[in-house]
C-alpha cells in the first residue's frame, strides 16, 4: 500500500492546531466533509473525553449530489476495537462513563462520494469532547 492510494486526515485540525469538538445535545458536524470518492475503506481513530456526557452518538452521513441536489443518509459504522460501546443501527454509541480511544471502520466500496461525521450526546450532559478524530482512507 503506497502513499498514492491512501490518505490520512486530522478532522479537528483548525489553522494548524488540533481543536477538540465540544459535545452538545444536537447533532453537530465534526470537521469538514471527507472526500471519499474512489476509496474502499475508511478507518476512524476517535479519542473521546467523556466528561459527564452520556450516550455519545457518532453518525457518519454519506453524501452525494444528483441534479444539483445534495442527498444525505446515515451510513453504517463498524466497531473494531471496543467492548465498552457499540453499534446501534447505523450509528456508534459510547454508553460507558469513561474516556476511550476507539477505532471504527466504514466500508466505502469505492461508491461513496463524501462522508460527514456528526456527534451528539444526551441533553444536559455536555461537558465531554471529541479530542481527536483521525481518518485513514484506503
N, CA, C and O atoms as a GROMACS GRO file, in nm:
protein
  552
    1UNK      N    1   0.085  -0.117   0.000
    1UNK     CA    2   0.000   0.000   0.000
    1UNK      C    3   0.089   0.123   0.000
    1UNK      O    4   0.158   0.150   0.099
    2UNK      N    5   0.089   0.197  -0.108
    2UNK     CA    6   0.171   0.316  -0.119
    2UNK      C    7   0.094   0.442  -0.084
    2UNK      O    8  -0.027   0.438  -0.064
    3UNK      N    9   0.166   0.552  -0.076
    3UNK     CA   10   0.101   0.678  -0.038
    3UNK      C   11   0.013   0.732  -0.148
    3UNK      O   12  -0.069   0.821  -0.122
    4UNK      N   13   0.025   0.682  -0.273
    4UNK     CA   14  -0.058   0.734  -0.380
    4UNK      C   15  -0.198   0.673  -0.382
    4UNK      O   16  -0.281   0.717  -0.461
    5UNK      N   17  -0.226   0.575  -0.298
    5UNK     CA   18  -0.361   0.519  -0.294
    5UNK      C   19  -0.422   0.521  -0.154
    5UNK      O   20  -0.518   0.448  -0.127
    6UNK      N   21  -0.368   0.602  -0.065
    6UNK     CA   22  -0.427   0.619   0.066
    6UNK      C   23  -0.411   0.764   0.111
    6UNK      O   24  -0.328   0.838   0.057
    7UNK      N   25  -0.491   0.804   0.209
    7UNK     CA   26  -0.490   0.942   0.256
    7UNK      C   27  -0.518   0.942   0.405
    7UNK      O   28  -0.601   0.865   0.453
    8UNK      N   29  -0.449   1.030   0.481
    8UNK     CA   30  -0.474   1.046   0.624
    8UNK      C   31  -0.513   1.190   0.652
    8UNK      O   32  -0.454   1.283   0.596
    9UNK      N   33  -0.612   1.208   0.739
    9UNK     CA   34  -0.662   1.342   0.772
    9UNK      C   35  -0.683   1.355   0.922
    9UNK      O   36  -0.720   1.259   0.989
   10UNK      N   37  -0.659   1.475   0.976
   10UNK     CA   38  -0.698   1.509   1.111
   10UNK      C   39  -0.819   1.601   1.099
   10UNK      O   40  -0.804   1.717   1.060
   11UNK      N   41  -0.939   1.552   1.131
   11UNK     CA   42  -1.060   1.630   1.110
   11UNK      C   43  -1.079   1.743   1.208
   11UNK      O   44  -1.165   1.829   1.188
   12UNK      N   45  -1.000   1.746   1.315
   12UNK     CA   46  -1.013   1.854   1.414
   12UNK      C   47  -0.901   1.958   1.401
   12UNK      O   48  -0.885   2.041   1.490
   13UNK      N   49  -0.826   1.952   1.292
   13UNK     CA   50  -0.717   2.046   1.270
   13UNK      C   51  -0.773   2.178   1.215
   13UNK      O   52  -0.829   2.181   1.105
   14UNK      N   53  -0.758   2.285   1.292
   14UNK     CA   54  -0.806   2.418   1.251
   14UNK      C   55  -0.687   2.512   1.256
   14UNK      O   56  -0.629   2.535   1.363
   15UNK      N   57  -0.651   2.568   1.141
   15UNK     CA   58  -0.536   2.658   1.132
   15UNK      C   59  -0.411   2.598   1.195
   15UNK      O   60  -0.336   2.667   1.265
   16UNK      N   61  -0.388   2.470   1.170
   16UNK     CA   62  -0.267   2.402   1.217
   16UNK      C   63  -0.272   2.358   1.362
   16UNK      O   64  -0.173   2.304   1.412
   17UNK      N   65  -0.384   2.378   1.431
   17UNK     CA   66  -0.395   2.341   1.572
   17UNK      C   67  -0.510   2.241   1.589
   17UNK      O   68  -0.619   2.261   1.536
   18UNK      N   69  -0.484   2.132   1.663
   18UNK     CA   70  -0.591   2.037   1.693
   18UNK      C   71  -0.690   2.104   1.789
   18UNK      O   72  -0.652   2.148   1.897
   19UNK      N   73  -0.818   2.111   1.749
   19UNK     CA   74  -0.920   2.179   1.827
   19UNK      C   75  -1.030   2.081   1.866
   19UNK      O   76  -1.108   2.041   1.780
   20UNK      N   77  -1.037   2.040   1.994
   20UNK     CA   78  -1.140   1.944   2.035
   20UNK      C   79  -1.281   1.992   2.003
   20UNK      O   80  -1.310   2.111   2.006
   21UNK      N   81  -1.368   1.896   1.973
   21UNK     CA   82  -1.508   1.923   1.939
   21UNK      C   83  -1.593   1.905   2.065
   21UNK      O   84  -1.600   1.795   2.120
   22UNK      N   85  -1.657   2.013   2.112
   22UNK     CA   86  -1.745   2.005   2.228
   22UNK      C   87  -1.869   1.923   2.195
   22UNK      O   88  -1.920   1.929   2.083
   23UNK      N   89  -1.917   1.848   2.292
   23UNK     CA   90  -2.037   1.768   2.273
   23UNK      C   91  -2.160   1.848   2.313
   23UNK      O   92  -2.160   1.917   2.415
   24UNK      N   93  -2.265   1.838   2.232
   24UNK     CA   94  -2.393   1.903   2.261
   24UNK      C   95  -2.505   1.802   2.239
   24UNK      O   96  -2.481   1.692   2.189
   25UNK      N   97  -2.625   1.840   2.276
   25UNK     CA   98  -2.740   1.751   2.260
   25UNK      C   99  -2.794   1.752   2.116
   25UNK      O  100  -2.888   1.679   2.085
   26UNK      N  101  -2.736   1.835   2.031
   26UNK     CA  102  -2.778   1.846   1.891
   26UNK      C  103  -2.669   1.787   1.802
   26UNK      O  104  -2.551   1.808   1.828
   27UNK      N  105  -2.708   1.714   1.699
   27UNK     CA  106  -2.608   1.664   1.604
   27UNK      C  107  -2.528   1.780   1.547
   27UNK      O  108  -2.585   1.876   1.494
   28UNK      N  109  -2.395   1.771   1.559
   28UNK     CA  110  -2.306   1.877   1.518
   28UNK      C  111  -2.197   1.819   1.429
   28UNK      O  112  -2.142   1.713   1.459
   29UNK      N  113  -2.166   1.889   1.319
   29UNK     CA  114  -2.058   1.844   1.231
   29UNK      C  115  -1.926   1.836   1.307
   29UNK      O  116  -1.897   1.921   1.390
   30UNK      N  117  -1.847   1.733   1.276
   30UNK     CA  118  -1.709   1.725   1.323
   30UNK      C  119  -1.622   1.749   1.200
   30UNK      O  120  -1.613   1.665   1.111
   31UNK      N  121  -1.558   1.864   1.197
   31UNK     CA  122  -1.473   1.896   1.084
   31UNK      C  123  -1.550   1.908   0.955
   31UNK      O  124  -1.673   1.916   0.954
   32UNK      N  125  -1.476   1.911   0.846
   32UNK     CA  126  -1.535   1.923   0.714
   32UNK      C  127  -1.572   1.786   0.658
   32UNK      O  128  -1.535   1.682   0.713
   33UNK      N  129  -1.646   1.789   0.549
   33UNK     CA  130  -1.676   1.664   0.479
   33UNK      C  131  -1.545   1.600   0.434
   33UNK      O  132  -1.449   1.670   0.400
   34UNK      N  133  -1.544   1.468   0.432
   34UNK     CA  134  -1.427   1.394   0.384
   34UNK      C  135  -1.457   1.345   0.243
   34UNK      O  136  -1.555   1.274   0.221
   35UNK      N  137  -1.372   1.383   0.149
   35UNK     CA  138  -1.387   1.336   0.011
   35UNK      C  139  -1.341   1.191   0.006
   35UNK      O  140  -1.222   1.162   0.020
   36UNK      N  141  -1.434   1.099  -0.014
   36UNK     CA  142  -1.404   0.956  -0.012
   36UNK      C  143  -1.416   0.891  -0.149
   36UNK      O  144  -1.404   0.769  -0.161
   37UNK      N  145  -1.438   0.971  -0.253
   37UNK     CA  146  -1.457   0.916  -0.388
   37UNK      C  147  -1.338   0.830  -0.428
   37UNK      O  148  -1.223   0.874  -0.420
   38UNK      N  149  -1.366   0.707  -0.470
   38UNK     CA  150  -1.262   0.616  -0.517
   38UNK      C  151  -1.194   0.533  -0.409
   38UNK      O  152  -1.114   0.445  -0.442
   39UNK      N  153  -1.224   0.558  -0.282
   39UNK     CA  154  -1.163   0.481  -0.173
   39UNK      C  155  -1.257   0.367  -0.133
   39UNK      O  156  -1.379   0.377  -0.148
   40UNK      N  157  -1.198   0.258  -0.083
   40UNK     CA  158  -1.276   0.139  -0.047
   40UNK      C  159  -1.308   0.128   0.101
   40UNK      O  160  -1.410   0.069   0.137
   41UNK      N  161  -1.225   0.183   0.187
   41UNK     CA  162  -1.246   0.170   0.332
   41UNK      C  163  -1.197   0.294   0.402
   41UNK      O  164  -1.101   0.359   0.360
   42UNK      N  165  -1.265   0.327   0.512
   42UNK     CA  166  -1.224   0.437   0.598
   42UNK      C  167  -1.207   0.381   0.739
   42UNK      O  168  -1.295   0.312   0.790
   43UNK      N  169  -1.094   0.411   0.801
   43UNK     CA  170  -1.074   0.382   0.943
   43UNK      C  171  -1.072   0.514   1.016
   43UNK      O  172  -1.004   0.608   0.973
   44UNK      N  173  -1.145   0.523   1.125
   44UNK     CA  174  -1.151   0.646   1.204
   44UNK      C  175  -1.100   0.616   1.345
   44UNK      O  176  -1.149   0.524   1.412
   45UNK      N  177  -1.001   0.693   1.389
   45UNK     CA  178  -0.949   0.682   1.524
   45UNK      C  179  -1.012   0.795   1.604
   45UNK      O  180  -0.988   0.912   1.575
   46UNK      N  181  -1.093   0.761   1.703
   46UNK     CA  182  -1.166   0.860   1.781
   46UNK      C  183  -1.116   0.857   1.925
   46UNK      O  184  -1.113   0.751   1.988
   47UNK      N  185  -1.077   0.972   1.976
   47UNK     CA  186  -1.032   0.986   2.115
   47UNK      C  187  -1.136   1.074   2.185
   47UNK      O  188  -1.147   1.193   2.156
   48UNK      N  189  -1.212   1.013   2.277
   48UNK     CA  190  -1.322   1.084   2.342
   48UNK      C  191  -1.292   1.107   2.490
   48UNK      O  192  -1.252   1.016   2.562
   49UNK      N  193  -1.312   1.232   2.533
   49UNK     CA  194  -1.304   1.270   2.674
   49UNK      C  195  -1.449   1.281   2.720
   49UNK      O  196  -1.516   1.380   2.689
   50UNK      N  197  -1.498   1.183   2.791
   50UNK     CA  198  -1.641   1.167   2.816
   50UNK      C  199  -1.698   1.274   2.908
   50UNK      O  200  -1.816   1.307   2.898
   51UNK      N  201  -1.616   1.332   3.000
   51UNK     CA  202  -1.669   1.431   3.093
   51UNK      C  203  -1.790   1.372   3.166
   51UNK      O  204  -1.783   1.260   3.216
   52UNK      N  205  -1.901   1.448   3.172
   52UNK     CA  206  -2.023   1.392   3.230
   52UNK      C  207  -2.123   1.354   3.121
   52UNK      O  208  -2.239   1.324   3.149
   53UNK      N  209  -2.077   1.355   2.996
   53UNK     CA  210  -2.166   1.324   2.884
   53UNK      C  211  -2.209   1.178   2.886
   53UNK      O  212  -2.135   1.090   2.930
   54UNK      N  213  -2.329   1.154   2.839
   54UNK     CA  214  -2.384   1.019   2.834
   54UNK      C  215  -2.436   0.991   2.694
   54UNK      O  216  -2.477   1.082   2.622
   55UNK      N  217  -2.434   0.863   2.658
   55UNK     CA  218  -2.486   0.820   2.529
   55UNK      C  219  -2.435   0.908   2.414
   55UNK      O  220  -2.513   0.964   2.338
   56UNK      N  221  -2.303   0.918   2.405
   56UNK     CA  222  -2.242   0.996   2.298
   56UNK      C  223  -2.257   0.917   2.168
   56UNK      O  224  -2.216   0.801   2.159
   57UNK      N  225  -2.316   0.980   2.068
   57UNK     CA  226  -2.351   0.913   1.942
   57UNK      C  227  -2.272   0.975   1.827
   57UNK      O  228  -2.275   1.096   1.807
   58UNK      N  229  -2.202   0.889   1.751
   58UNK     CA  230  -2.130   0.932   1.632
   58UNK      C  231  -2.204   0.879   1.510
   58UNK      O  232  -2.236   0.760   1.502
   59UNK      N  233  -2.232   0.968   1.416
   59UNK     CA  234  -2.304   0.932   1.294
   59UNK      C  235  -2.216   0.968   1.175
   59UNK      O  236  -2.154   1.074   1.172
   60UNK      N  237  -2.211   0.879   1.077
   60UNK     CA  238  -2.142   0.907   0.951
   60UNK      C  239  -2.251   0.924   0.845
   60UNK      O  240  -2.323   0.830   0.813
   61UNK      N  241  -2.261   1.044   0.792
   61UNK     CA  242  -2.359   1.069   0.686
   61UNK      C  243  -2.288   1.059   0.551
   61UNK      O  244  -2.191   1.131   0.525
   62UNK      N  245  -2.337   0.971   0.466
   62UNK     CA  246  -2.288   0.963   0.328
   62UNK      C  247  -2.358   1.071   0.248
   62UNK      O  248  -2.478   1.096   0.266
   63UNK      N  249  -2.283   1.135   0.160
   63UNK     CA  250  -2.341   1.243   0.079
   63UNK      C  251  -2.308   1.221  -0.068
   63UNK      O  252  -2.200   1.174  -0.102
   64UNK      N  253  -2.402   1.255  -0.151
   64UNK     CA  254  -2.381   1.254  -0.295
   64UNK      C  255  -2.464   1.366  -0.355
   64UNK      O  256  -2.558   1.414  -0.292
   65UNK      N  257  -2.430   1.407  -0.473
   65UNK     CA  258  -2.505   1.511  -0.543
   65UNK      C  259  -2.570   1.451  -0.667
   65UNK      O  260  -2.510   1.370  -0.738
   66UNK      N  261  -2.692   1.493  -0.691
   66UNK     CA  262  -2.762   1.448  -0.809
   66UNK      C  263  -2.852   1.560  -0.859
   66UNK      O  264  -2.938   1.609  -0.785
   67UNK      N  265  -2.834   1.599  -0.982
   67UNK     CA  266  -2.914   1.706  -1.042
   67UNK      C  267  -2.913   1.833  -0.956
   67UNK      O  268  -3.015   1.901  -0.945
   68UNK      N  269  -2.799   1.863  -0.895
   68UNK     CA  270  -2.786   1.984  -0.815
   68UNK      C  271  -2.834   1.970  -0.672
   68UNK      O  272  -2.813   2.061  -0.591
   69UNK      N  273  -2.898   1.859  -0.637
   69UNK     CA  274  -2.944   1.836  -0.501
   69UNK      C  275  -2.842   1.752  -0.424
   69UNK      O  276  -2.782   1.660  -0.481
   70UNK      N  277  -2.823   1.782  -0.297
   70UNK     CA  278  -2.736   1.702  -0.212
   70UNK      C  279  -2.824   1.600  -0.140
   70UNK      O  280  -2.920   1.636  -0.073
   71UNK      N  281  -2.789   1.474  -0.155
   71UNK     CA  282  -2.860   1.365  -0.087
   71UNK      C  283  -2.773   1.317   0.027
   71UNK      O  284  -2.652   1.300   0.010
   72UNK      N  285  -2.832   1.293   0.144
   72UNK     CA  286  -2.756   1.256   0.262
   72UNK      C  287  -2.832   1.146   0.337
   72UNK      O  288  -2.954   1.153   0.349
   73UNK      N  289  -2.760   1.046   0.388
   73UNK     CA  290  -2.822   0.940   0.466
   73UNK      C  291  -2.720   0.882   0.563
   73UNK      O  292  -2.600   0.891   0.540
   74UNK      N  293  -2.770   0.823   0.673
   74UNK     CA  294  -2.682   0.756   0.769
   74UNK      C  295  -2.615   0.639   0.701
   74UNK      O  296  -2.680   0.561   0.630
   75UNK      N  297  -2.485   0.627   0.722
   75UNK     CA  298  -2.409   0.519   0.660
   75UNK      C  299  -2.352   0.430   0.770
   75UNK      O  300  -2.306   0.483   0.872
   76UNK      N  301  -2.354   0.298   0.754
   76UNK     CA  302  -2.314   0.207   0.862
   76UNK      C  303  -2.170   0.223   0.909
   76UNK      O  304  -2.078   0.237   0.828
   77UNK      N  305  -2.152   0.221   1.041
   77UNK     CA  306  -2.022   0.223   1.106
   77UNK      C  307  -2.002   0.087   1.171
   77UNK      O  308  -2.095   0.030   1.228
   78UNK      N  309  -1.879   0.033   1.162
   78UNK     CA  310  -1.845  -0.095   1.222
   78UNK      C  311  -1.748  -0.073   1.337
   78UNK      O  312  -1.653   0.004   1.322
   79UNK      N  313  -1.769  -0.138   1.451
   79UNK     CA  314  -1.677  -0.128   1.564
   79UNK      C  315  -1.559  -0.220   1.540
   79UNK      O  316  -1.576  -0.333   1.493
   80UNK      N  317  -1.438  -0.173   1.572
   80UNK     CA  318  -1.319  -0.253   1.551
   80UNK      C  319  -1.256  -0.296   1.682
   80UNK      O  320  -1.225  -0.414   1.699
   81UNK      N  321  -1.238  -0.204   1.777
   81UNK     CA  322  -1.154  -0.237   1.892
   81UNK      C  323  -1.218  -0.210   2.028
   81UNK      O  324  -1.144  -0.188   2.124
   82UNK      N  325  -1.346  -0.211   2.041
   82UNK     CA  326  -1.402  -0.172   2.170
   82UNK      C  327  -1.510  -0.270   2.217
   82UNK      O  328  -1.584  -0.326   2.136
   83UNK      N  329  -1.515  -0.288   2.346
   83UNK     CA  330  -1.625  -0.365   2.405
   83UNK      C  331  -1.705  -0.276   2.499
   83UNK      O  332  -1.804  -0.320   2.558
   84UNK      N  333  -1.662  -0.150   2.514
   84UNK     CA  334  -1.727  -0.057   2.606
   84UNK      C  335  -1.849   0.011   2.545
   84UNK      O  336  -1.927   0.074   2.617
   85UNK      N  337  -1.866   0.000   2.418
   85UNK     CA  338  -1.970   0.071   2.346
   85UNK      C  339  -2.006  -0.011   2.225
   85UNK      O  340  -1.958  -0.124   2.210
   86UNK      N  341  -2.090   0.042   2.139
   86UNK     CA  342  -2.118  -0.039   2.024
   86UNK      C  343  -2.205   0.027   1.920
   86UNK      O  344  -2.253   0.139   1.934
   87UNK      N  345  -2.222  -0.049   1.813
   87UNK     CA  346  -2.302  -0.004   1.702
   87UNK      C  347  -2.449  -0.027   1.734
   87UNK      O  348  -2.488  -0.136   1.776
   88UNK      N  349  -2.528   0.076   1.714
   88UNK     CA  350  -2.674   0.067   1.730
   88UNK      C  351  -2.735   0.116   1.601
   88UNK      O  352  -2.735   0.237   1.573
   89UNK      N  353  -2.786   0.024   1.521
   89UNK     CA  354  -2.833   0.061   1.388
   89UNK      C  355  -2.713   0.098   1.304
   89UNK      O  356  -2.619   0.019   1.293
   90UNK      N  357  -2.714   0.216   1.244
   90UNK     CA  358  -2.602   0.262   1.162
   90UNK      C  359  -2.506   0.352   1.237
   90UNK      O  360  -2.406   0.395   1.180
   91UNK      N  361  -2.533   0.383   1.363
   91UNK     CA  362  -2.452   0.479   1.438
   91UNK      C  363  -2.369   0.407   1.545
   91UNK      O  364  -2.396   0.291   1.578
   92UNK      N  365  -2.268   0.478   1.598
   92UNK     CA  366  -2.187   0.424   1.706
   92UNK      C  367  -2.217   0.502   1.832
   92UNK      O  368  -2.219   0.625   1.830
   93UNK      N  369  -2.240   0.431   1.944
   93UNK     CA  370  -2.276   0.496   2.070
   93UNK      C  371  -2.180   0.454   2.180
   93UNK      O  372  -2.160   0.335   2.204
   94UNK      N  373  -2.120   0.554   2.248
   94UNK     CA  374  -2.041   0.528   2.368
   94UNK      C  375  -2.137   0.533   2.486
   94UNK      O  376  -2.198   0.637   2.512
   95UNK      N  377  -2.152   0.423   2.556
   95UNK     CA  378  -2.251   0.415   2.664
   95UNK      C  379  -2.190   0.411   2.802
   95UNK      O  380  -2.263   0.416   2.901
   96UNK      N  381  -2.058   0.403   2.812
   96UNK     CA  382  -1.995   0.396   2.944
   96UNK      C  383  -1.935   0.530   2.981
   96UNK      O  384  -1.902   0.611   2.894
   97UNK      N  385  -1.922   0.554   3.110
   97UNK     CA  386  -1.871   0.679   3.162
   97UNK      C  387  -1.720   0.670   3.180
   97UNK      O  388  -1.669   0.671   3.292
   98UNK      N  389  -1.649   0.661   3.067
   98UNK     CA  390  -1.504   0.660   3.074
   98UNK      C  391  -1.446   0.711   2.942
   98UNK      O  392  -1.503   0.691   2.835
   99UNK      N  393  -1.330   0.777   2.953
   99UNK     CA  394  -1.260   0.823   2.834
   99UNK      C  395  -1.217   0.701   2.753
   99UNK      O  396  -1.180   0.598   2.810
  100UNK      N  397  -1.221   0.713   2.621
  100UNK     CA  398  -1.189   0.597   2.537
  100UNK      C  399  -1.121   0.640   2.410
  100UNK      O  400  -1.140   0.751   2.360
  101UNK      N  401  -1.041   0.549   2.358
  101UNK     CA  402  -0.986   0.559   2.223
  101UNK      C  403  -1.047   0.444   2.145
  101UNK      O  404  -1.034   0.329   2.185
  102UNK      N  405  -1.113   0.476   2.035
  102UNK     CA  406  -1.189   0.376   1.960
  102UNK      C  407  -1.150   0.383   1.813
  102UNK      O  408  -1.133   0.491   1.757
  103UNK      N  409  -1.136   0.265   1.752
  103UNK     CA  410  -1.115   0.258   1.607
  103UNK      C  411  -1.244   0.207   1.544
  103UNK      O  412  -1.299   0.105   1.585
  104UNK      N  413  -1.289   0.280   1.443
  104UNK     CA  414  -1.412   0.245   1.373
  104UNK      C  415  -1.381   0.225   1.224
  104UNK      O  416  -1.289   0.287   1.171
  105UNK      N  417  -1.458   0.140   1.159
  105UNK     CA  418  -1.438   0.116   1.016
  105UNK      C  419  -1.566   0.146   0.940
  105UNK      O  420  -1.677   0.124   0.989
  106UNK      N  421  -1.548   0.196   0.819
  106UNK     CA  422  -1.660   0.221   0.730
  106UNK      C  423  -1.623   0.164   0.593
  106UNK      O  424  -1.522   0.203   0.535
  107UNK      N  425  -1.704   0.072   0.543
  107UNK     CA  426  -1.683   0.017   0.410
  107UNK      C  427  -1.741   0.112   0.306
  107UNK      O  428  -1.860   0.142   0.309
  108UNK      N  429  -1.657   0.159   0.217
  108UNK     CA  430  -1.699   0.255   0.116
  108UNK      C  431  -1.720   0.191  -0.021
  108UNK      O  432  -1.802   0.238  -0.100
  109UNK      N  433  -1.646   0.084  -0.048
  109UNK     CA  434  -1.656   0.010  -0.174
  109UNK      C  435  -1.638   0.098  -0.297
  109UNK      O  436  -1.686   0.064  -0.405
  110UNK      N  437  -1.568   0.212  -0.283
  110UNK     CA  438  -1.544   0.299  -0.397
  110UNK      C  439  -1.668   0.371  -0.448
  110UNK      O  440  -1.664   0.433  -0.554
  111UNK      N  441  -1.779   0.363  -0.373
  111UNK     CA  442  -1.907   0.414  -0.421
  111UNK      C  443  -1.954   0.543  -0.355
  111UNK      O  444  -2.042   0.610  -0.408
  112UNK      N  445  -1.897   0.577  -0.239
  112UNK     CA  446  -1.946   0.691  -0.161
  112UNK      C  447  -1.861   0.813  -0.192
  112UNK      O  448  -1.738   0.807  -0.181
  113UNK      N  449  -1.924   0.924  -0.229
  113UNK     CA  450  -1.850   1.046  -0.266
  113UNK      C  451  -1.794   1.121  -0.146
  113UNK      O  452  -1.679   1.165  -0.148
  114UNK      N  453  -1.875   1.135  -0.040
  114UNK     CA  454  -1.833   1.212   0.077
  114UNK      C  455  -1.892   1.151   0.203
  114UNK      O  456  -2.000   1.091   0.201
  115UNK      N  457  -1.819   1.168   0.315
  115UNK     CA  458  -1.869   1.133   0.448
  115UNK      C  459  -1.858   1.256   0.536
  115UNK      O  460  -1.754   1.322   0.539
  116UNK      N  461  -1.965   1.287   0.608
  116UNK     CA  462  -1.964   1.394   0.708
  116UNK      C  463  -1.994   1.331   0.844
  116UNK      O  464  -2.101   1.274   0.864
  117UNK      N  465  -1.899   1.341   0.937
  117UNK     CA  466  -1.923   1.291   1.072
  117UNK      C  467  -2.000   1.395   1.153
  117UNK      O  468  -1.974   1.515   1.141
  118UNK      N  469  -2.094   1.348   1.234
  118UNK     CA  470  -2.165   1.432   1.330
  118UNK      C  471  -2.169   1.360   1.463
  118UNK      O  472  -2.165   1.237   1.469
  119UNK      N  473  -2.178   1.438   1.571
  119UNK     CA  474  -2.179   1.382   1.706
  119UNK      C  475  -2.283   1.455   1.791
  119UNK      O  476  -2.313   1.572   1.768
  120UNK      N  477  -2.338   1.383   1.889
  120UNK     CA  478  -2.429   1.443   1.988
  120UNK      C  479  -2.420   1.359   2.115
  120UNK      O  480  -2.367   1.248   2.115
  121UNK      N  481  -2.474   1.414   2.224
  121UNK     CA  482  -2.482   1.339   2.350
  121UNK      C  483  -2.619   1.366   2.412
  121UNK      O  484  -2.697   1.445   2.360
  122UNK      N  485  -2.645   1.299   2.523
  122UNK     CA  486  -2.773   1.318   2.592
  122UNK      C  487  -2.784   1.462   2.641
  122UNK      O  488  -2.684   1.525   2.676
  123UNK      N  489  -2.905   1.513   2.644
  123UNK     CA  490  -2.930   1.651   2.688
  123UNK      C  491  -2.881   1.672   2.830
  123UNK      O  492  -2.884   1.580   2.912
  124UNK      N  493  -2.836   1.793   2.859
  124UNK     CA  494  -2.793   1.836   2.992
  124UNK      C  495  -2.670   1.761   3.042
  124UNK      O  496  -2.640   1.767   3.161
  125UNK      N  497  -2.598   1.693   2.955
  125UNK     CA  498  -2.475   1.624   2.996
  125UNK      C  499  -2.371   1.650   2.889
  125UNK      O  500  -2.336   1.561   2.811
  126UNK      N  501  -2.323   1.772   2.885
  126UNK     CA  502  -2.247   1.816   2.768
  126UNK      C  503  -2.106   1.865   2.800
  126UNK      O  504  -2.058   1.957   2.734
  127UNK      N  505  -2.040   1.807   2.899
  127UNK     CA  506  -1.904   1.854   2.930
  127UNK      C  507  -1.797   1.779   2.853
  127UNK      O  508  -1.679   1.815   2.862
  128UNK      N  509  -1.833   1.675   2.779
  128UNK     CA  510  -1.735   1.595   2.707
  128UNK      C  511  -1.688   1.660   2.578
  128UNK      O  512  -1.747   1.757   2.530
  129UNK      N  513  -1.581   1.603   2.524
  129UNK     CA  514  -1.527   1.649   2.396
  129UNK      C  515  -1.477   1.530   2.314
  129UNK      O  516  -1.439   1.426   2.370
  130UNK      N  517  -1.477   1.545   2.184
  130UNK     CA  518  -1.401   1.456   2.097
  130UNK      C  519  -1.265   1.525   2.084
  130UNK      O  520  -1.254   1.629   2.020
  131UNK      N  521  -1.161   1.466   2.144
  131UNK     CA  522  -1.030   1.530   2.147
  131UNK      C  523  -0.953   1.512   2.017
  131UNK      O  524  -0.878   1.600   1.976
  132UNK      N  525  -0.970   1.397   1.952
  132UNK     CA  526  -0.903   1.369   1.825
  132UNK      C  527  -0.995   1.285   1.738
  132UNK      O  528  -1.067   1.198   1.786
  133UNK      N  529  -0.992   1.313   1.608
  133UNK     CA  530  -1.059   1.228   1.510
  133UNK      C  531  -0.971   1.224   1.386
  133UNK      O  532  -0.967   1.318   1.306
  134UNK      N  533  -0.901   1.113   1.373
  134UNK     CA  534  -0.812   1.091   1.259
  134UNK      C  535  -0.879   0.993   1.164
  134UNK      O  536  -0.942   0.896   1.208
  135UNK      N  537  -0.866   1.018   1.035
  135UNK     CA  538  -0.927   0.932   0.934
  135UNK      C  539  -0.817   0.883   0.841
  135UNK      O  540  -0.730   0.959   0.799
  136UNK      N  541  -0.823   0.755   0.809
  136UNK     CA  542  -0.731   0.694   0.713
  136UNK      C  543  -0.817   0.631   0.603
  136UNK      O  544  -0.901   0.545   0.631
  137UNK      N  545  -0.796   0.674   0.481
  137UNK     CA  546  -0.870   0.622   0.366
  137UNK      C  547  -0.780   0.529   0.286
  137UNK      O  548  -0.664   0.559   0.259
  138UNK      N  549  -0.836   0.415   0.249
  138UNK     CA  550  -0.763   0.315   0.172
  138UNK      C  551  -0.842   0.284   0.047
  138UNK      O  552  -0.799   0.202  -0.034
   0.00000   0.00000   0.00000
